[in-house]
Amino acid sequence: MKSVAFSKPVKHQSVWLHEMRRHGTLYLMCVPALALLVALSYIPLGGIWMAFTNFKPLDGIFGSEFYGLRNFRLFFISNMALRVVGNTLIINAWGLLLGLIFPISLAISLNEMRDGLFKRITQGVMFFPYFLSWIVVGAISWALFNTDIGVINTMLKGIGLKPVRWLAEGKYWKGFLIAFNVWKWSGYNSIIYLAAMSNFDPNLFQAAEVDGANKWRRIIHLTIPMLRPTAVVLTLLSVGRIFYGDFGMVWGIIGHNPVIGPYVQIIDTYVYNSMRTLGFSYSTAVGVMQSVMGLILVLLANTVAKRINDGEGLF
């Protein structure tokens, strides 16, 4: 009887080693970006521990006295908690709503224009505010609302009305900040919707026109529904940051104005001010609360969007 020779099983290479040999150059190109991501985004996460301690620079982050949730409790029982959270939500909620309506309206208007030169000029004019820094916008607001030489008060005097002390009346400035924010970003966001509309099938619009649908009906029944996925994604991204106020906007326009400041103080400016006066631990606790609430909101908004729009969501 012939003996059967059993050969040793072939030792296959690991999937990881095979992948690295095949795409090693591509992974090597990702190393600098990954190193920056770890250094700037993940390692600083250790600083969150300050929120649970009475941080002292000489003791270090992990050597300082453990405070537990005391810093969070101090924020929620303070008089400023409701004010800064309310200001942040009001400014961001109105900015989110108007920042959805105006860019879509501008994009649809530009898309319906037939004069190419006028369309390009209009688009450039609307896109220009995006390039202005908030410091420049603050200078524009001062030129508009200055009590003595401001454009608006000059016009009021010209028609026989009394000038308004805009820079000393905080009740107006939430609306002003919302208006400046929408003005600055509407042109930029309209470009995104225009890019989405460039991929629409023109045959659908031609068929609707043949069936007797006028321009308004084509916009209502075709353009807006087809823009919905893009609007959902942009809205979800904005909802995730609804607890984050634009620090540059408030500081660039309002600055360190002690009269207007309390009326428009948001979480970000409060964190900055409390870091200088109440210490790093307290300001870190407020920042952690801000991040957690933003995460909860984006998860809830994504779940609601997927249920309403048949699975259309950010993730």
C-alpha positions as CSV (number, residue, x, y, z in Angstrom):
1,M,0.0,0.0,0.0
2,K,1.3,3.3,-1.0
3,S,1.7,5.8,1.8
4,V,-0.1,9.0,1.3
5,A,2.1,12.1,1.8
6,F,0.4,14.9,3.5
7,S,1.8,18.3,2.6
8,K,2.1,21.0,5.1
9,P,-0.6,23.6,4.9
10,V,0.5,26.8,3.1
11,K,0.9,29.6,5.6
12,H,-1.1,32.5,4.2
13,Q,-0.1,36.1,4.8
14,S,-2.2,38.1,7.1
15,V,-4.8,40.4,5.6
16,W,-3.2,43.4,7.2
17,L,0.3,42.6,5.8
18,H,-1.2,42.0,2.4
19,E,-3.1,45.3,2.5
20,M,0.0,47.2,3.6
21,R,2.1,45.8,0.8
22,R,-0.5,46.5,-1.7
23,H,-1.5,50.1,-0.6
24,G,1.5,51.0,1.6
25,T,2.2,54.2,-0.3
26,L,-1.3,55.5,0.2
27,Y,-1.3,54.7,3.9
28,L,2.1,56.4,4.2
29,M,0.7,59.6,2.6
30,C,-2.0,59.6,5.4
31,V,0.5,59.5,8.2
32,P,1.1,63.3,8.5
33,A,-2.6,64.1,8.5
34,L,-3.3,61.3,11.1
35,A,-0.4,62.6,13.2
36,L,-1.9,66.1,13.2
37,L,-5.4,64.7,14.0
38,V,-4.1,62.8,17.0
39,A,-1.9,65.7,18.2
40,L,-4.5,68.4,17.8
41,S,-7.8,66.6,18.4
42,Y,-7.3,63.5,20.5
43,I,-4.4,64.2,22.9
44,P,-6.0,67.5,24.0
45,L,-9.1,65.4,25.1
46,G,-7.1,64.7,28.3
47,G,-7.7,68.3,29.2
48,I,-11.4,67.4,29.8
49,W,-10.3,66.1,33.2
50,M,-9.9,69.7,34.3
51,A,-13.7,70.0,34.4
52,F,-13.8,67.5,37.3
53,T,-10.9,69.0,39.3
54,N,-9.9,72.2,41.0
55,F,-7.1,72.8,38.5
56,K,-3.9,74.4,39.8
57,P,-1.1,74.9,37.3
58,L,1.6,73.8,39.8
59,D,-0.2,70.5,40.5
60,G,-1.0,69.8,36.8
61,I,-4.2,68.4,35.2
62,F,-4.1,65.0,36.8
63,G,-2.5,66.1,40.1
64,S,-5.1,68.7,41.0
65,E,-7.8,68.1,43.6
66,F,-10.8,66.1,42.4
67,Y,-14.0,68.0,42.5
68,G,-16.4,65.6,40.8
69,L,-19.4,67.4,39.3
70,R,-19.1,70.5,41.5
71,N,-18.1,72.8,38.5
72,F,-21.1,71.6,36.5
73,R,-23.4,72.2,39.5
74,L,-22.0,75.7,39.9
75,F,-22.8,76.6,36.3
76,F,-26.4,75.3,36.4
77,I,-27.3,77.0,39.6
78,S,-25.7,80.3,38.5
79,N,-27.8,83.2,37.2
80,M,-25.8,83.2,33.9
81,A,-26.7,79.6,32.9
82,L,-30.2,80.3,31.6
83,R,-29.1,83.6,30.0
84,V,-26.1,82.4,28.0
85,V,-27.8,79.1,27.0
86,G,-31.0,81.0,26.0
87,N,-29.0,83.6,24.0
88,T,-27.1,80.9,22.2
89,L,-30.2,78.9,21.3
90,I,-32.2,82.0,20.2
91,I,-29.4,83.4,17.9
92,N,-28.5,79.9,16.5
93,A,-32.2,78.8,16.0
94,W,-33.1,81.9,14.1
95,G,-29.9,81.7,12.2
96,L,-30.6,78.1,11.3
97,L,-34.1,78.8,10.1
98,L,-33.3,82.0,8.1
99,G,-30.0,80.5,7.0
100,L,-32.0,77.7,5.3
101,I,-34.7,79.9,3.7
102,F,-32.5,82.7,2.3
103,P,-29.8,80.6,0.6
104,I,-32.4,78.3,-1.0
105,S,-34.4,81.3,-2.2
106,L,-31.2,82.9,-3.6
107,A,-30.1,79.7,-5.3
108,I,-33.5,79.2,-7.0
109,S,-33.6,82.9,-8.1
110,L,-30.1,82.6,-9.6
111,N,-31.0,79.3,-11.2
112,E,-34.0,80.9,-12.9
113,M,-32.0,83.8,-14.3
114,R,-31.4,83.7,-18.1
115,D,-29.1,86.8,-18.4
116,G,-25.6,85.2,-17.9
117,L,-23.7,88.5,-17.2
118,F,-26.3,89.8,-14.7
119,K,-26.4,86.3,-13.1
120,R,-22.6,86.3,-12.6
121,I,-22.5,89.8,-11.2
122,T,-25.3,89.1,-8.8
123,Q,-23.7,85.9,-7.6
124,G,-20.4,87.7,-7.0
125,V,-22.1,90.5,-5.1
126,M,-23.9,88.0,-2.9
127,F,-20.8,85.9,-2.3
128,F,-18.7,88.9,-1.3
129,P,-19.8,89.1,2.4
130,Y,-18.3,85.6,3.0
131,F,-14.8,87.0,2.5
132,L,-15.3,89.8,5.1
133,S,-13.9,89.2,8.5
134,W,-16.1,89.8,11.5
135,I,-13.9,92.7,12.5
136,V,-14.8,94.4,9.2
137,V,-18.5,93.5,9.7
138,G,-18.2,95.1,13.2
139,A,-16.8,98.3,11.6
140,I,-19.8,98.3,9.2
141,S,-22.2,97.9,12.1
142,W,-20.6,100.8,13.9
143,A,-20.9,103.0,10.8
144,L,-24.6,102.0,10.5
145,F,-25.6,102.3,14.2
146,N,-23.4,105.0,15.6
147,T,-25.6,107.5,17.5
148,D,-24.0,110.7,16.1
149,I,-22.7,109.9,12.7
150,G,-24.3,106.5,11.9
151,V,-26.1,106.1,8.6
152,I,-29.4,105.0,10.1
153,N,-29.6,107.8,12.6
154,T,-28.6,110.3,9.9
155,M,-31.6,109.1,7.9
156,L,-33.9,109.3,10.9
157,K,-32.8,112.9,11.6
158,G,-33.4,113.7,7.9
159,I,-37.0,112.7,8.1
160,G,-37.5,114.5,11.4
161,L,-37.3,111.6,13.9
162,K,-35.2,111.3,17.0
163,P,-32.0,109.3,16.7
164,V,-31.9,105.9,18.5
165,R,-29.0,105.0,20.8
166,W,-28.4,101.6,19.1
167,L,-25.1,101.0,20.8
168,A,-26.6,101.5,24.2
169,E,-29.7,99.5,23.8
170,G,-29.0,95.8,24.1
171,K,-32.6,94.7,23.2
172,Y,-31.9,95.3,19.5
173,W,-28.7,93.3,19.1
174,K,-29.9,89.8,19.0
175,G,-31.8,90.7,15.8
176,F,-28.8,92.6,14.5
177,L,-26.5,89.6,15.0
178,I,-28.9,87.2,13.4
179,A,-29.2,89.6,10.4
180,F,-25.5,90.0,10.0
181,N,-24.9,86.2,10.3
182,V,-27.5,85.4,7.6
183,W,-26.2,88.2,5.4
184,K,-22.6,86.9,5.6
185,W,-23.4,83.2,5.0
186,S,-26.4,83.2,2.6
187,G,-24.3,83.8,-0.6
188,Y,-21.8,81.0,0.3
189,N,-24.6,78.5,1.2
190,S,-26.5,79.4,-2.0
191,I,-23.5,78.1,-4.0
192,I,-24.0,74.7,-2.4
193,Y,-27.6,74.6,-3.5
194,L,-26.7,75.8,-7.0
195,A,-24.2,73.0,-7.3
196,A,-26.9,70.5,-6.2
197,M,-29.3,72.0,-8.8
198,S,-26.7,71.6,-11.6
199,N,-27.1,67.8,-11.2
200,F,-30.9,67.9,-11.7
201,D,-32.3,66.1,-14.8
202,P,-33.5,68.8,-17.2
203,N,-35.9,66.4,-18.8
204,L,-38.0,66.4,-15.7
205,F,-38.5,70.2,-16.0
206,Q,-39.1,70.0,-19.7
207,A,-41.8,67.4,-19.2
208,A,-43.4,69.4,-16.5
209,E,-43.4,72.5,-18.8
210,V,-45.0,70.4,-21.6
211,D,-47.7,69.3,-19.1
212,G,-48.5,72.9,-18.4
213,A,-46.7,73.5,-15.2
214,N,-45.6,77.1,-14.9
215,K,-42.3,78.3,-13.3
216,W,-43.8,78.5,-9.8
217,R,-45.2,75.0,-9.9
218,R,-41.9,73.6,-11.2
219,I,-40.1,75.2,-8.3
220,I,-42.7,73.9,-5.7
221,H,-43.1,70.4,-7.0
222,L,-39.6,69.7,-8.5
223,T,-36.8,72.0,-7.4
224,I,-37.6,72.2,-3.7
225,P,-38.2,68.4,-3.2
226,M,-35.1,67.6,-5.1
227,L,-33.1,70.0,-2.9
228,R,-34.4,68.3,0.3
229,P,-31.5,65.8,0.7
230,T,-28.9,68.6,0.5
231,A,-31.0,70.8,2.9
232,V,-31.3,67.9,5.4
233,V,-27.5,67.3,5.5
234,L,-26.7,71.0,5.9
235,T,-29.4,71.4,8.6
236,L,-28.0,68.4,10.5
237,L,-24.6,69.9,10.4
238,S,-26.0,73.1,11.7
239,V,-28.1,71.5,14.4
240,G,-25.0,69.8,15.8
241,R,-23.5,73.2,16.4
242,I,-26.6,74.9,17.7
243,F,-25.1,75.1,21.2
244,Y,-22.0,76.7,19.7
245,G,-22.2,80.4,19.2
246,D,-20.0,82.2,16.8
247,F,-17.4,83.7,19.1
248,G,-15.8,85.7,16.3
249,M,-19.1,87.2,15.3
250,V,-20.1,88.4,18.8
251,W,-16.6,89.6,19.7
252,G,-16.0,91.2,16.3
253,I,-19.3,93.1,16.3
254,I,-19.9,93.7,20.0
255,G,-16.4,93.6,21.4
256,H,-16.1,94.3,25.1
257,N,-19.2,96.5,25.3
258,P,-20.4,96.2,28.9
259,V,-23.8,97.6,28.0
260,I,-24.7,95.3,25.1
261,G,-22.6,92.3,26.2
262,P,-25.0,90.8,28.7
263,Y,-27.9,90.9,26.2
264,V,-26.0,88.8,23.6
265,Q,-23.5,86.9,25.7
266,I,-23.4,83.3,24.4
267,I,-21.8,80.2,25.8
268,D,-18.5,80.7,23.9
269,T,-18.0,84.3,25.1
270,Y,-19.0,83.2,28.6
271,V,-16.4,80.4,28.5
272,Y,-13.8,83.0,27.5
273,N,-14.7,85.4,30.2
274,S,-15.0,82.8,32.9
275,M,-11.6,81.4,32.0
276,R,-10.1,84.7,32.9
277,T,-12.1,85.3,36.1
278,L,-13.4,81.9,37.4
279,G,-10.6,79.6,36.4
280,F,-9.9,76.8,33.9
281,S,-11.8,74.1,35.7
282,Y,-15.1,76.0,35.6
283,S,-14.7,77.1,32.0
284,T,-13.8,73.6,30.9
285,A,-16.9,72.2,32.6
286,V,-19.1,74.7,30.6
287,G,-17.3,73.7,27.4
288,V,-17.8,70.0,28.1
289,M,-21.5,70.6,28.8
290,Q,-21.7,72.5,25.5
291,S,-20.1,69.6,23.6
292,V,-22.3,66.9,25.2
293,M,-25.5,68.8,24.4
294,G,-24.4,69.4,20.8
295,L,-23.8,65.6,20.4
296,I,-27.2,64.8,21.9
297,L,-28.9,67.2,19.5
298,V,-27.2,66.0,16.4
299,L,-28.1,62.4,17.2
300,L,-31.7,63.3,17.9
301,A,-31.9,65.4,14.7
302,N,-30.4,62.7,12.6
303,T,-32.9,60.1,14.0
304,V,-35.9,62.4,13.3
305,A,-34.6,63.2,9.8
306,K,-34.2,59.5,8.9
307,R,-37.8,58.8,10.0
308,I,-39.3,61.8,8.2
309,N,-37.3,61.5,5.0
310,D,-37.2,57.7,4.5
311,G,-33.7,57.0,5.8
312,E,-32.2,60.3,4.6
313,G,-29.7,61.4,7.3
314,L,-26.2,62.3,8.0
315,F,-25.2,58.8,9.2
